[in-house]
Amino acid sequence: ATPNPIGFGFNTTISAEVEHYYTLVENITVNITTPNNTTVNYTMNEVDSDTFNYTFTDTWTVGQYNYSIWVVDKLGSSCLSTGRSFNVSAQANITICTIIDSYNGNETVNLTDPPPPPPLIGYELLDNGDVLHIWNHFDSYYFDTDNGIQLTNHYDEYWSHNVMMLGYYNNDTWNLIYRTDNLSGFNQNIDSDDASFVNATLWKNLTYAGYDFQLAIRYHLGIDDNELTVTPYIKNIDDEDIPYILGFAWEINDIQIDMTTADDFIEINGTSYYLNNTLD
């Protein structure tokens, strides 16, 4: 039989079925000629009284291997089968990169392995730690690490700032205490398994009217999330209760989408708000 084409360095098994009626097989030999015209002979192994095979392992030359099978029975009669062949092929993809992006004049071009692809979810610090980048296979998100502001999802094209504000209501009047774009020096805690989630918490200890508390923003992104989860919270770190019902507000500013806000909107809890509307 003619074996199927095989890959570079893989084994191939040559099989032969011998019909003998009056006597048994004494010897059966396969003669193989390699692509570089080297000829080798091997004795085939008996599988049963009619079937013999040989596993050829020296397939390290690409091309066509021709072979013939010679059978001798115990009475000295022989038979030769010719015109058989199998092919060994090889295909390789090599990816390389240069050490630096450009070379001048007669500089030697140094090659190295390309960097591995980034994980499907993860984080990195950019601009000397000033910007936090979080991503999954759907989107990317960027944050100002100094104050926790989300800088939208376009690096170097920050077309909006999502600013969190902290305040309280008094007689239906909103009283602003702090807004994050006026703060700095936030601490950060970033956790990820580089496989399923990223959690980033940015916080700062603050004081208002003699009361100490911690303002924090927690960003969570899962591997299959197509939206970022944002959880703001306040922690009382004072010995006394804070006599205010504190709340949060969001302000989106520096918006530049197609240089206009017409027909642009944001969605909060399933409700859409046009950016050129005035909302309470």
C-alpha positions as CSV (number, residue, x, y, z in Angstrom):
1,A,0.0,0.0,0.0
2,T,1.0,3.6,-0.5
3,P,1.0,5.5,2.8
4,N,-0.5,9.0,3.1
5,P,1.8,12.0,3.1
6,I,3.4,12.6,6.5
7,G,5.0,15.5,8.3
8,F,8.7,16.2,8.8
9,G,10.1,13.7,11.3
10,F,7.0,11.6,11.7
11,N,7.0,7.8,11.4
12,T,5.2,6.0,8.5
13,T,4.2,2.3,8.4
14,I,4.6,0.3,5.2
15,S,2.3,-2.7,5.1
16,A,2.1,-5.7,2.6
17,E,-0.3,-8.5,2.2
18,V,1.2,-11.7,0.8
19,E,-0.8,-14.4,-0.8
20,H,0.9,-17.8,-0.6
21,Y,-0.8,-21.1,-1.4
22,Y,1.7,-23.9,-1.2
23,T,4.5,-22.7,1.0
24,L,5.3,-20.1,3.7
25,V,7.2,-16.9,3.4
26,E,10.9,-17.1,4.2
27,N,11.8,-13.4,4.0
28,I,10.2,-10.2,3.0
29,T,12.3,-7.0,2.6
30,V,11.4,-3.4,1.9
31,N,13.9,-1.4,-0.2
32,I,13.6,2.4,0.4
33,T,15.2,5.1,-1.7
34,T,15.3,8.5,0.0
35,P,14.9,11.9,-1.7
36,N,18.8,12.2,-1.7
37,N,19.0,8.8,-3.6
38,T,20.3,6.9,-0.6
39,T,19.0,3.3,-0.6
40,V,18.3,1.2,2.5
41,N,16.9,-2.3,3.1
42,Y,14.8,-3.4,6.0
43,T,13.3,-6.8,7.0
44,M,9.5,-6.5,7.4
45,N,7.8,-7.8,10.6
46,E,5.2,-10.5,10.4
47,V,1.8,-9.4,11.8
48,D,0.0,-12.6,10.9
49,S,0.6,-15.3,8.2
50,D,-0.5,-13.0,5.4
51,T,0.4,-9.5,6.7
52,F,3.8,-7.9,7.2
53,N,4.8,-4.3,8.0
54,Y,7.7,-2.1,8.7
55,T,7.7,1.3,10.5
56,F,10.1,3.7,8.9
57,T,11.5,6.4,11.3
58,D,14.2,8.2,9.3
59,T,11.9,10.8,7.8
60,W,14.1,13.9,8.2
61,T,14.5,14.7,4.5
62,V,11.6,16.4,2.7
63,G,10.5,14.8,-0.6
64,Q,9.4,11.6,-2.2
65,Y,10.5,8.2,-0.8
66,N,10.3,5.4,-3.3
67,Y,10.1,1.8,-2.1
68,S,9.8,-1.7,-3.4
69,I,8.9,-5.0,-1.6
70,W,10.8,-8.2,-2.3
71,V,9.3,-11.6,-1.1
72,V,11.1,-14.9,-0.9
73,D,9.3,-18.1,0.1
74,K,10.7,-21.3,1.6
75,L,11.0,-22.9,-1.8
76,G,13.2,-20.1,-3.1
77,S,10.7,-18.5,-5.3
78,S,10.5,-14.7,-5.2
79,C,8.3,-11.8,-6.1
80,L,9.0,-8.1,-6.5
81,S,6.5,-5.3,-6.1
82,T,7.7,-1.8,-7.3
83,G,6.4,1.6,-8.1
84,R,5.4,2.5,-4.5
85,S,6.2,5.8,-2.7
86,F,5.3,8.1,0.1
87,N,6.0,11.8,0.6
88,V,7.4,13.8,3.6
89,S,6.5,17.5,3.7
90,A,7.3,20.3,6.1
91,Q,5.7,23.6,6.8
92,A,7.0,26.1,9.4
93,N,5.9,29.6,10.4
94,I,8.6,31.7,12.0
95,T,7.8,35.0,13.7
96,I,10.6,37.3,14.8
97,C,11.0,41.0,15.7
98,T,13.8,43.4,15.9
99,I,15.4,44.6,19.2
100,I,14.6,48.3,18.3
101,D,12.0,49.8,15.9
102,S,14.5,51.4,13.4
103,Y,18.1,51.2,12.4
104,N,20.4,53.6,10.6
105,G,23.3,53.2,8.1
106,N,25.3,50.0,8.5
107,E,23.9,49.1,11.9
108,T,23.5,45.4,12.6
109,V,19.9,44.3,12.8
110,N,19.4,42.3,15.9
111,L,16.5,39.8,16.0
112,T,14.7,38.3,18.9
113,D,11.6,36.3,19.7
114,P,8.4,38.4,19.5
115,P,6.7,39.2,22.8
116,P,3.8,36.9,23.8
117,P,0.3,38.1,23.1
118,P,-1.3,40.0,26.0
119,P,-3.8,38.2,28.2
120,L,-7.5,38.5,27.4
121,I,-7.9,40.5,30.6
122,G,-5.4,42.5,32.7
123,Y,-4.0,45.8,33.7
124,E,-1.0,48.0,33.3
125,L,0.3,51.4,34.6
126,L,1.2,53.9,32.0
127,D,2.8,57.4,31.9
128,N,5.1,56.6,34.9
129,G,2.2,55.3,36.9
130,D,-0.1,58.3,36.3
131,V,-2.6,56.3,34.2
132,L,-4.1,52.9,34.9
133,H,-5.2,50.8,31.9
134,I,-7.7,47.9,32.4
135,W,-8.8,45.8,29.6
136,N,-10.7,42.6,28.6
137,H,-11.4,41.2,25.1
138,F,-14.3,43.7,24.7
139,D,-12.8,47.0,25.6
140,S,-10.2,49.1,27.4
141,Y,-10.6,51.6,30.2
142,Y,-8.2,54.3,31.5
143,F,-8.1,56.0,34.9
144,D,-6.2,58.8,36.5
145,T,-4.4,57.1,39.4
146,D,-4.0,60.4,41.3
147,N,-7.7,61.1,41.8
148,G,-9.6,58.0,40.5
149,I,-11.2,59.7,37.6
150,Q,-12.1,57.5,34.7
151,L,-10.6,58.9,31.6
152,T,-12.9,57.0,29.2
153,N,-11.7,54.2,26.9
154,H,-9.4,56.0,24.5
155,Y,-5.8,56.4,25.5
156,D,-4.3,59.7,24.2
157,E,-7.8,60.7,23.1
158,Y,-9.4,61.4,26.5
159,W,-12.7,62.8,25.2
160,S,-14.4,62.7,28.6
161,H,-13.7,62.7,32.3
162,N,-16.1,60.8,34.6
163,V,-15.8,62.8,37.8
164,M,-17.3,61.5,41.1
165,M,-18.6,64.1,43.6
166,L,-19.4,63.6,47.3
167,G,-22.0,65.7,49.1
168,Y,-25.2,65.7,51.1
169,Y,-28.8,67.0,50.9
170,N,-30.0,69.6,53.4
171,N,-33.6,70.8,52.9
172,D,-33.6,69.5,49.3
173,T,-30.4,71.4,48.6
174,W,-27.4,69.6,47.4
175,N,-24.2,70.5,49.2
176,L,-21.0,69.6,47.6
177,I,-18.2,68.4,49.9
178,Y,-15.6,67.1,47.5
179,R,-15.2,66.4,43.8
180,T,-12.4,64.0,42.7
181,D,-11.0,66.3,40.0
182,N,-10.0,68.7,42.9
183,L,-8.3,66.0,44.8
184,S,-5.0,64.2,44.5
185,G,-2.8,61.6,46.3
186,F,-5.2,58.7,46.1
187,N,-4.0,55.3,47.2
188,Q,-4.5,52.3,45.0
189,N,-5.0,48.6,45.3
190,I,-5.1,46.5,42.1
191,D,-5.8,42.8,42.0
192,S,-6.1,40.5,39.0
193,D,-5.6,36.8,38.2
194,D,-4.8,37.7,34.5
195,A,-7.5,35.2,33.6
196,S,-11.0,36.2,34.8
197,F,-11.1,39.5,36.6
198,V,-9.5,42.9,37.5
199,N,-10.4,44.8,40.6
200,A,-9.0,48.3,41.1
201,T,-9.7,50.3,44.2
202,L,-8.6,53.9,44.6
203,W,-9.1,55.7,47.9
204,K,-8.2,58.7,50.0
205,N,-8.8,59.7,53.6
206,L,-10.6,63.0,53.9
207,T,-12.0,65.3,56.6
208,Y,-15.2,67.4,56.6
209,A,-16.5,69.5,59.4
210,G,-14.2,67.7,61.8
211,Y,-15.2,64.2,60.8
212,D,-12.8,61.7,59.2
213,F,-13.8,59.3,56.5
214,Q,-12.5,57.4,53.6
215,L,-13.7,58.0,50.1
216,A,-13.1,55.1,47.7
217,I,-14.0,54.1,44.1
218,R,-13.9,50.4,43.1
219,Y,-13.7,49.4,39.5
220,H,-14.4,45.8,38.5
221,L,-14.1,44.2,35.1
222,G,-14.7,40.5,34.4
223,I,-13.4,38.5,31.4
224,D,-16.8,38.5,29.7
225,D,-18.1,41.9,30.9
226,N,-19.0,44.4,28.2
227,E,-19.4,47.1,30.8
228,L,-17.3,48.3,33.7
229,T,-18.8,48.0,37.2
230,V,-18.1,51.1,39.3
231,T,-18.8,51.0,43.1
232,P,-18.2,54.2,45.1
233,Y,-18.3,54.0,48.9
234,I,-17.6,55.9,52.1
235,K,-16.1,54.5,55.2
236,N,-16.3,56.3,58.6
237,I,-12.8,56.2,60.1
238,D,-13.8,58.6,62.9
239,D,-14.7,57.8,66.5
240,E,-18.0,59.6,66.1
241,D,-21.0,59.1,63.8
242,I,-21.2,61.4,60.9
243,P,-24.5,63.3,61.3
244,Y,-25.0,63.7,57.5
245,I,-26.6,61.4,54.9
246,L,-23.8,61.5,52.4
247,G,-24.4,60.7,48.7
248,F,-22.6,60.6,45.4
249,A,-23.1,62.4,42.1
250,W,-21.3,62.0,38.8
251,E,-20.2,64.7,36.3
252,I,-19.0,63.9,32.8
253,N,-17.1,66.8,31.4
254,D,-14.6,67.6,28.7
255,I,-16.9,65.7,26.3
256,Q,-15.7,65.8,22.7
257,I,-17.5,63.2,20.5
258,D,-17.3,64.2,16.9
259,M,-16.7,67.7,18.2
260,T,-20.3,68.1,19.3
261,T,-22.7,66.7,21.9
262,A,-25.7,66.6,19.6
263,D,-27.4,63.1,19.6
264,D,-24.8,61.7,22.0
265,F,-26.0,60.1,25.2
266,I,-25.0,58.1,28.2
267,E,-26.9,55.1,29.7
268,I,-27.3,54.8,33.5
269,N,-29.2,51.8,34.9
270,G,-30.8,51.2,31.6
271,T,-32.0,54.8,31.1
272,S,-30.5,57.0,28.3
273,Y,-29.7,60.6,28.9
274,Y,-28.8,62.9,26.0
275,L,-25.7,65.0,26.7
276,N,-27.1,68.2,25.4
277,N,-30.0,68.1,27.9
278,T,-30.1,69.8,31.3
279,L,-30.9,67.3,34.0
280,D,-31.7,67.7,37.6
